[in-house]
Structure formats: C-alpha cells, structure tokens
Amino acid sequence: MYRFAPRPGCNFEIPTCGSPYLFCDTRVTPHCVSKIKLGGLCTGFEGLDACFNSICVAGRCIPGVTPAPFVPQTALSVNLRGQIARQHASRQFNDCFNRIPCCEQWAKEGGCYTDKYHMAKFCAAACGKCRPSYNISNECNDRHVSCKQWKNENHCFGNSDDFMAENCRSSCGLCGTPKNMDCQERKSLLKKLKQSGPEMSNK
C-alpha cells in the first residue's frame, strides 16, 4: 500500500511551507504555492517570499537577497499586524511613467491641457496624473527596475524604444542624447495617431 506525504499547508500564524521550493500565499486564504523562477512574473506577490533564490520587485523575480527563514511567533499583536500590512503596501509597484521622451517638454508647452486625452495616457507623470517613485529631475537614471533586463532582451530599439528612451536611458546608453531632440517630429506622430486612433506601444 502506498502512503502519501500530507499536503503542505500554512496559516497566518506560521506562514511557511517547510520547503525551499514553496511559499505561503497569505493574500486571501493562506496556502502553499510553488516559487517562481528567476526572471519570472510575480505581479501581486511583492513583499512575499515568492521567488526562488531571488526577490519580487515591480512584478519580476530579480537577483537579490531572499528573505530570512521564518521564525514562528506565539502571536502577533494588532499593532504589529498593522505595521506589517503597511510595509507590504509600501512595496507595491508604482506604475507612474511617461511613455514618450518628449512628455516633459510637451507638458511645459501646455500639452496637458490642449491634448488632455493623449497626454494623460502617455505622459501621466509629466501631467501630474500620478506620483512617480523616481527622481524626475535626473534624466540619466534608469527609472524602472527591469531596465537592465529589457536592455539585454534588445528592447532599447523596436516597438518599445520610446518607453526605453524615457525610462531606461542609462541602460540604453542615451545619457548624452537630449530627450527633446526629436520632439517636433514626435508631436507630428502623436497628431497622426490622434487622427487614426491606433494604440501606441506600452511597455
């Protein structure tokens, strides 16, 4: 007769599954789930030990120090539970990016008011529609955590080049190229898109 090992389980008090290949998903009803491999998508699992030998940042499993092993506690106070929840919320991905290198220039020219629809869609950060988590005054820094990976996947050119030229300037080697160099040409393109209606590429 075969005997099967009990199915791994976990709970809020002991959020561990007893295996380095599993993690406890405590977002709703705690249950054990297989960890995600390096480079895999982990959207929604930020703050959890969801990535195998890596960490979940901005929806991707990237190299980094994994969380320390869980040490069971007898009970968590209400205050401590609230503190943990706030810390988890603060690590959530902030999707506040301009998607065209000329957004800041167009915003200065009043584009946020003269073309509200497209500017809000492609230039949310420049038009103040959201609050970015990066330093908007530094044009050379990579603004997205996945820039280096996307650069290695050749996204600096092609369908994503506008997004990369705005948010991954360091990885794409564009720090010496002014962002507003082709703004008039890009504005003409935006007008054509406004007339025809197709979606611009979003990273």
Backbone bond lengths (Angstrom), bond angles and torsions (degrees), N, CA, C in turn:
res aa  C-N    CA-C-N  psi(-1)  N-CA   C-N-CA  omega(-1)  CA-C   N-CA-C  phi
1 M - - - 1.457 - - 1.526 110.00 -
2 Y 1.319 115.41 135.14 1.463 120.22 178.98 1.528 110.38 -81.49
3 R 1.316 114.04 146.03 1.458 119.76 173.78 1.524 108.44 -122.71
4 F 1.299 116.37 130.48 1.454 121.09 -178.12 1.525 110.19 -105.56
5 A 1.331 114.78 141.73 1.459 119.48 176.74 1.526 109.09 -67.11
6 P 1.318 117.05 147.40 1.470 118.90 179.43 1.524 111.41 -62.14
7 R 1.316 115.51 146.90 1.457 120.76 179.46 1.529 109.34 -64.57
8 P 1.355 117.71 130.98 1.467 119.94 -179.74 1.523 110.70 -59.24
9 G 1.316 115.66 139.02 1.454 120.43 178.86 1.515 110.87 -139.72
10 C 1.320 116.33 165.25 1.460 120.64 179.22 1.521 108.46 -154.14
11 N 1.313 116.88 170.67 1.458 121.68 177.65 1.519 109.44 -149.53
12 F 1.342 116.28 179.31 1.463 120.16 -177.26 1.531 111.77 -64.63
13 E 1.331 117.14 -33.88 1.459 120.18 -178.62 1.522 111.58 -74.71
14 I 1.349 116.69 -36.37 1.473 121.14 179.61 1.530 107.83 -128.67
15 P 1.327 117.57 80.98 1.480 121.30 -176.42 1.517 113.07 -82.81
16 T 1.345 115.75 59.93 1.459 120.41 177.62 1.515 108.85 -139.60
17 C 1.334 116.09 150.61 1.467 120.52 -174.13 1.522 113.28 -111.11
18 G 1.329 117.98 2.29 1.454 120.61 176.41 1.504 114.99 74.39
19 S 1.334 117.89 16.89 1.465 121.78 179.39 1.526 109.11 -147.35
20 P 1.352 117.83 139.35 1.472 120.03 177.68 1.522 112.53 -69.55
21 Y 1.337 117.29 -10.51 1.462 121.39 -177.64 1.532 112.55 -99.03
22 L 1.325 116.82 -1.68 1.461 121.48 -179.70 1.524 110.01 -123.78
23 F 1.326 116.10 154.28 1.457 120.28 171.89 1.517 108.89 -136.33
24 C 1.323 115.42 160.85 1.460 121.03 -178.30 1.522 109.75 -94.55
25 D 1.323 115.90 114.99 1.465 121.63 176.94 1.525 107.66 -85.17
26 T 1.337 116.30 105.56 1.467 121.45 -175.43 1.522 112.69 -103.06
27 R 1.330 117.53 16.95 1.463 119.38 -175.54 1.528 112.25 -68.82
28 V 1.317 117.63 -34.78 1.471 120.69 177.12 1.525 106.95 -126.74
29 T 1.336 117.34 -101.66 1.461 121.31 173.17 1.524 108.46 -90.67
30 P 1.325 119.32 120.28 1.472 121.05 -176.64 1.524 112.00 -55.89
31 H 1.331 116.65 131.40 1.456 121.91 175.62 1.526 108.72 -156.46
32 C 1.324 116.70 157.42 1.461 122.34 -176.59 1.529 110.72 -86.54
33 V 1.330 114.99 137.22 1.462 122.05 -177.62 1.524 108.71 -135.59
34 S 1.332 117.03 147.77 1.463 120.78 176.68 1.524 110.46 -64.73
35 K 1.329 116.37 139.34 1.460 120.45 178.83 1.528 110.89 -69.93
36 I 1.322 115.56 157.25 1.466 122.98 -176.74 1.521 109.11 -95.03
37 K 1.333 116.75 139.13 1.461 120.63 -177.37 1.525 111.49 -73.03
38 L 1.330 115.78 162.01 1.459 122.70 178.62 1.526 110.35 -56.67
39 G 1.325 116.73 129.56 1.457 121.64 -179.01 1.515 113.61 90.79
40 G 1.330 117.08 -9.21 1.458 120.51 -178.66 1.518 112.45 -78.31
41 L 1.328 115.40 166.37 1.462 121.19 179.84 1.525 110.20 -81.68
42 C 1.329 116.70 131.63 1.464 121.05 -179.96 1.523 110.79 -132.95
43 T 1.333 116.45 29.26 1.461 120.90 -178.90 1.528 110.78 -54.93
44 G 1.325 116.05 129.29 1.448 121.23 -179.49 1.510 114.04 94.56
45 F 1.345 116.92 -12.86 1.457 120.77 -179.13 1.528 112.51 -105.00
46 E 1.358 118.06 10.97 1.449 120.73 177.85 1.527 109.44 -56.60
47 G 1.320 116.28 134.52 1.450 120.54 -179.34 1.514 113.76 93.07
48 L 1.337 117.70 -11.68 1.463 121.95 176.52 1.527 109.50 -104.16
49 D 1.329 115.97 159.02 1.470 121.28 178.28 1.528 108.92 -82.38
50 A 1.348 116.48 60.35 1.464 121.62 -170.53 1.516 113.97 -90.05
51 C 1.336 118.67 -16.14 1.465 122.24 -173.89 1.524 111.14 -105.14
52 F 1.327 116.32 135.93 1.458 120.76 179.94 1.526 110.04 -77.99
53 N 1.327 116.44 120.00 1.476 123.20 -179.48 1.527 112.42 52.67
54 S 1.317 117.43 33.80 1.465 122.56 179.40 1.519 107.55 -161.13
55 I 1.339 116.26 -178.72 1.454 120.27 -179.27 1.524 110.14 -127.21
56 C 1.319 115.88 153.73 1.463 121.65 -179.22 1.523 109.42 -93.36
57 V 1.332 116.12 112.99 1.464 121.78 179.11 1.521 108.24 -131.61
58 A 1.312 116.37 125.36 1.468 122.26 177.02 1.525 112.64 52.36
59 G 1.330 115.93 38.95 1.457 119.58 174.41 1.507 116.25 84.30
60 R 1.360 118.10 8.22 1.464 121.70 179.89 1.524 109.80 -133.24
61 C 1.337 116.54 145.53 1.459 121.23 172.37 1.522 108.05 -84.44
62 I 1.329 116.22 112.41 1.457 121.15 -176.54 1.520 109.60 -120.47
63 P 1.363 117.50 159.20 1.465 120.00 178.50 1.521 110.79 -57.57
64 G 1.308 115.78 140.67 1.458 119.89 179.91 1.510 109.99 169.89
65 V 1.317 115.04 171.19 1.462 120.57 -179.34 1.519 108.96 -75.14
66 T 1.314 116.01 124.04 1.463 120.36 179.84 1.524 110.01 -75.52
67 P 1.328 117.82 155.70 1.467 120.93 -179.66 1.520 111.96 -59.76
68 A 1.310 116.00 151.77 1.464 120.96 178.86 1.522 109.93 -65.87
69 P 1.356 117.36 153.34 1.467 120.07 178.70 1.526 111.01 -56.09
70 F 1.314 115.35 145.39 1.464 120.20 -178.66 1.522 111.01 -70.52
71 V 1.331 116.25 134.72 1.460 122.26 175.52 1.526 107.63 -112.20
72 P 1.337 118.01 114.45 1.466 119.81 -177.10 1.522 112.41 -58.62
73 Q 1.331 116.78 143.21 1.449 122.71 175.32 1.520 108.46 -119.86
74 T 1.324 115.32 154.34 1.458 118.37 -178.17 1.528 110.95 -66.74
75 A 1.323 116.61 -39.93 1.463 120.39 178.72 1.521 109.13 -165.36
76 L 1.309 115.93 151.92 1.459 121.28 176.41 1.522 108.78 -106.85
77 S 1.314 115.46 130.82 1.457 119.48 179.27 1.525 110.11 -69.68
78 V 1.314 116.64 161.85 1.460 121.46 178.19 1.518 110.16 -60.38
79 N 1.328 117.12 -41.64 1.465 121.13 179.93 1.518 111.25 -63.56
80 L 1.343 116.99 -42.04 1.459 120.70 -179.13 1.523 110.44 -67.16
81 R 1.343 117.08 -39.45 1.465 119.78 177.09 1.532 110.71 -61.37
82 G 1.331 116.67 -41.17 1.459 120.44 178.26 1.512 111.96 -64.89
83 Q 1.339 116.48 -39.16 1.465 120.64 178.86 1.524 110.75 -64.19
84 I 1.327 117.41 -43.29 1.464 121.62 178.89 1.521 110.26 -62.72
85 A 1.334 117.03 -42.28 1.467 120.66 179.69 1.524 110.87 -63.06
86 R 1.336 117.02 -40.40 1.469 120.09 179.49 1.517 111.21 -67.22
87 Q 1.339 117.24 -39.68 1.460 120.86 178.11 1.522 110.55 -63.86
88 H 1.331 116.78 -40.36 1.466 120.51 178.75 1.522 110.63 -64.25
89 A 1.334 116.61 -42.51 1.463 120.55 -179.54 1.519 111.25 -64.25
90 S 1.341 117.22 -35.15 1.465 120.17 -177.67 1.516 111.99 -70.03
91 R 1.353 117.27 -18.01 1.459 119.95 -179.03 1.524 112.44 -92.46
92 Q 1.321 117.80 0.13 1.453 119.95 -179.13 1.527 110.79 -65.99
93 F 1.315 116.02 146.48 1.461 122.45 -177.32 1.524 110.62 -64.72
94 N 1.327 116.21 132.27 1.459 122.59 179.24 1.523 109.01 -103.41
95 D 1.331 116.40 101.57 1.467 121.26 -176.47 1.526 109.70 -86.67
96 C 1.334 116.26 72.83 1.467 121.63 -179.52 1.523 108.71 -125.91
97 F 1.333 116.26 91.16 1.463 121.07 -176.18 1.525 110.54 -136.32
98 N 1.332 115.56 148.31 1.457 120.80 163.77 1.520 106.94 -79.87
99 R 1.317 117.85 145.34 1.458 120.53 -177.04 1.523 112.91 -110.72
100 I 1.328 116.02 5.19 1.464 122.27 178.17 1.527 107.81 -138.43
101 P 1.339 119.12 136.69 1.466 121.09 -176.83 1.522 114.50 -61.90
102 C 1.320 118.80 -18.88 1.466 121.98 -175.39 1.525 113.26 -94.52
103 C 1.320 117.93 4.84 1.464 120.24 -174.61 1.524 112.83 -55.63
104 E 1.332 116.95 -45.72 1.460 119.70 -177.62 1.527 110.87 -65.47
105 Q 1.333 116.67 -38.85 1.463 120.86 177.93 1.531 110.39 -64.12
106 W 1.328 116.35 -46.42 1.462 120.36 179.94 1.526 111.40 -64.49
107 A 1.348 115.98 -35.94 1.466 119.36 178.42 1.530 110.38 -63.33
108 K 1.337 116.65 -40.33 1.468 120.61 178.02 1.526 111.15 -63.97
109 E 1.331 116.42 -29.26 1.467 121.12 -179.34 1.532 112.23 -85.64
110 G 1.326 116.46 3.76 1.462 120.35 177.87 1.509 114.98 90.97
111 G 1.329 117.33 11.54 1.461 120.90 -177.21 1.519 114.39 -61.02
112 C 1.340 117.46 -27.59 1.466 120.24 -179.71 1.528 111.44 -64.00
113 Y 1.331 116.81 -20.36 1.464 121.72 -179.09 1.527 112.18 -104.73
114 T 1.350 116.48 -34.82 1.467 119.22 -177.40 1.526 112.45 -82.14
115 D 1.339 117.62 -22.62 1.467 121.26 179.15 1.529 108.21 -138.92
116 K 1.324 115.34 64.15 1.460 121.66 -170.64 1.519 113.18 -57.50
117 Y 1.338 117.45 -42.24 1.470 120.37 -173.94 1.527 111.78 -62.93
118 H 1.348 116.14 -56.18 1.459 119.14 -175.87 1.526 112.30 -70.18
119 M 1.323 117.34 -36.69 1.457 119.72 179.20 1.528 111.11 -66.38
120 A 1.318 117.64 -39.81 1.462 120.20 177.82 1.523 110.90 -65.59
121 K 1.328 116.05 -32.84 1.466 120.54 -178.05 1.519 112.30 -77.32
122 F 1.341 117.11 -44.31 1.462 121.09 -174.07 1.523 113.78 -102.43
123 C 1.333 117.88 -14.95 1.469 121.46 -174.82 1.525 110.43 -131.53
124 A 1.324 116.87 45.50 1.467 121.32 -174.90 1.523 112.28 -58.71
125 A 1.329 117.10 -42.09 1.467 120.04 -178.53 1.523 110.98 -67.19
126 A 1.333 117.28 -45.74 1.465 121.61 -178.07 1.524 111.74 -64.87
127 C 1.327 116.99 -31.92 1.464 120.93 -177.99 1.530 112.73 -91.71
128 G 1.327 117.22 5.08 1.453 120.57 177.31 1.509 114.64 71.27
129 K 1.345 117.69 24.49 1.461 121.19 179.19 1.527 112.00 -78.91
130 C 1.329 116.24 -13.99 1.456 122.10 178.48 1.525 107.47 -153.60
131 R 1.314 116.55 171.28 1.461 120.90 -179.15 1.530 109.15 -111.29
132 P 1.345 118.54 108.88 1.467 120.87 -178.06 1.524 112.01 -68.20
133 S 1.318 116.22 151.89 1.465 121.43 179.48 1.520 111.87 -94.12
134 Y 1.334 117.97 1.14 1.466 122.33 -179.43 1.527 109.62 -110.50
135 N 1.329 115.89 170.53 1.461 122.25 179.72 1.528 109.18 -82.65
136 I 1.331 118.02 107.13 1.465 121.00 -175.31 1.524 112.29 -72.07
137 S 1.337 117.89 -16.35 1.465 120.12 -179.19 1.523 112.23 -81.45
138 N 1.331 117.59 -15.15 1.466 121.47 178.97 1.527 108.69 -97.53
139 E 1.327 116.43 107.45 1.467 120.74 -175.49 1.520 113.16 -82.95
140 C 1.335 118.21 -8.08 1.464 119.62 -175.57 1.524 112.90 -99.14
141 N 1.309 117.90 -26.18 1.458 119.87 -177.71 1.525 111.78 -63.88
142 D 1.334 115.93 145.10 1.465 120.01 168.74 1.526 107.82 -68.21
143 R 1.306 117.05 129.54 1.457 121.20 -176.44 1.521 113.33 -97.98
144 H 1.316 117.06 -12.96 1.468 121.49 -179.53 1.520 108.78 -118.60
145 V 1.321 116.76 139.63 1.458 121.86 -175.81 1.531 112.64 -64.35
146 S 1.328 118.54 -21.97 1.464 121.67 -176.43 1.523 113.93 -95.80
147 C 1.342 118.07 8.97 1.468 120.71 -174.94 1.530 113.20 -55.45
148 K 1.318 117.46 -47.00 1.470 120.30 -176.93 1.524 110.77 -63.29
149 Q 1.323 116.38 -40.51 1.466 119.87 178.58 1.522 110.27 -65.28
150 W 1.336 117.43 -44.56 1.460 120.62 179.97 1.524 111.21 -64.10
151 K 1.332 116.57 -36.37 1.468 120.23 177.47 1.523 109.70 -62.12
152 N 1.337 116.75 -44.43 1.464 121.17 178.75 1.523 111.95 -64.98
153 E 1.325 116.89 -23.26 1.470 121.45 177.67 1.534 111.52 -93.48
154 N 1.350 115.53 12.44 1.482 122.76 174.31 1.528 113.62 65.89
155 H 1.332 117.03 34.59 1.463 119.90 178.24 1.527 113.38 -88.34
156 C 1.347 117.62 -1.47 1.469 119.10 178.13 1.528 110.65 -65.88
157 F 1.318 116.14 -20.83 1.464 121.20 178.86 1.526 108.42 -128.53
158 G 1.323 116.02 151.27 1.461 119.39 179.51 1.514 111.57 109.35
159 N 1.326 115.92 -147.60 1.461 120.77 -173.96 1.524 113.66 -64.54
160 S 1.337 117.13 -23.95 1.467 120.40 -176.24 1.518 112.93 -103.46
161 D 1.345 118.18 10.88 1.464 119.55 -171.27 1.527 112.98 -63.17
162 D 1.326 119.36 -34.41 1.462 120.61 178.57 1.528 111.27 -63.65
163 F 1.322 116.54 -47.65 1.464 120.65 178.92 1.524 110.32 -61.49
164 M 1.326 116.68 -44.44 1.461 120.95 -178.78 1.524 111.25 -66.07
165 A 1.336 117.32 -39.75 1.463 121.18 -179.62 1.524 111.72 -66.78
166 E 1.310 117.36 -22.52 1.464 121.30 178.03 1.524 111.91 -90.78
167 N 1.332 117.81 -41.07 1.460 121.00 -168.53 1.519 115.78 -112.50
168 C 1.340 117.56 -9.99 1.473 120.62 -178.23 1.531 110.25 -130.26
169 R 1.312 116.77 44.91 1.463 121.36 -172.37 1.527 112.37 -65.45
170 S 1.311 117.56 -37.05 1.463 120.29 179.57 1.526 110.82 -67.01
171 S 1.324 117.16 -50.43 1.466 121.23 -179.28 1.523 111.87 -62.14
172 C 1.335 117.38 -35.19 1.468 121.38 -177.74 1.529 112.68 -88.95
173 G 1.342 117.84 3.39 1.461 121.09 177.19 1.517 113.77 66.92
174 L 1.333 117.42 37.76 1.462 121.25 -175.58 1.529 113.39 -110.04
175 C 1.330 117.37 11.72 1.466 119.51 -175.73 1.530 112.25 -63.16
176 G 1.332 117.87 -27.80 1.458 120.72 -179.21 1.514 113.89 -89.25
177 T 1.322 117.32 -0.27 1.470 121.75 -179.15 1.524 109.86 -105.17
178 P 1.341 118.61 121.64 1.471 120.46 -179.91 1.530 111.58 -59.52
179 K 1.315 116.46 136.51 1.465 120.38 -178.99 1.522 112.53 -67.15
180 N 1.329 116.82 -30.31 1.465 119.68 -174.44 1.520 113.21 -93.95
181 M 1.336 117.35 17.52 1.458 121.32 -174.70 1.535 111.83 -64.34
182 D 1.321 118.34 -38.91 1.467 121.75 -175.79 1.525 112.15 -115.00
183 C 1.315 117.26 29.06 1.467 119.47 -172.42 1.521 113.59 -65.85
184 Q 1.324 118.10 -36.84 1.462 119.35 179.74 1.520 110.99 -65.13
185 E 1.332 115.68 -42.58 1.471 119.91 178.50 1.523 110.33 -63.73
186 R 1.329 116.06 -40.96 1.460 120.19 179.86 1.531 111.13 -67.87
187 K 1.336 116.60 -34.09 1.460 119.59 178.08 1.528 110.30 -65.34
188 S 1.341 116.23 -37.89 1.464 119.99 176.76 1.522 110.44 -63.08
189 L 1.346 115.87 -40.21 1.464 120.25 178.01 1.522 110.30 -62.83
190 L 1.318 116.37 -41.89 1.457 120.19 179.90 1.524 111.31 -63.20
191 K 1.335 116.22 -37.34 1.466 119.90 177.33 1.525 111.04 -64.22
192 K 1.351 115.66 -40.22 1.465 119.37 177.80 1.523 110.44 -62.79
193 L 1.340 115.81 -42.35 1.459 119.70 179.10 1.528 110.55 -64.00
194 K 1.314 115.89 -36.71 1.464 120.22 179.35 1.523 110.89 -63.06
195 Q 1.340 115.11 -35.51 1.459 120.00 -179.25 1.526 112.02 -76.83
196 S 1.370 115.41 -38.87 1.468 119.23 -175.39 1.519 113.02 -90.45
197 G 1.347 116.59 -29.74 1.455 120.14 174.26 1.503 118.42 91.85
198 P 1.369 122.72 -3.34 1.461 119.76 -178.37 1.516 111.41 -70.30
199 E 1.308 115.50 155.16 1.456 121.45 179.51 1.512 110.12 -75.89
200 M 1.340 115.82 140.96 1.458 119.90 170.67 1.510 107.75 -81.65
201 S 1.313 115.85 157.25 1.461 120.14 -178.22 1.512 109.97 -68.76
202 N 1.342 116.69 129.37 1.461 122.39 174.96 1.505 108.36 -111.91
203 K 1.323 115.48 132.88 1.456 118.24 179.50 1.505 108.99 -77.64
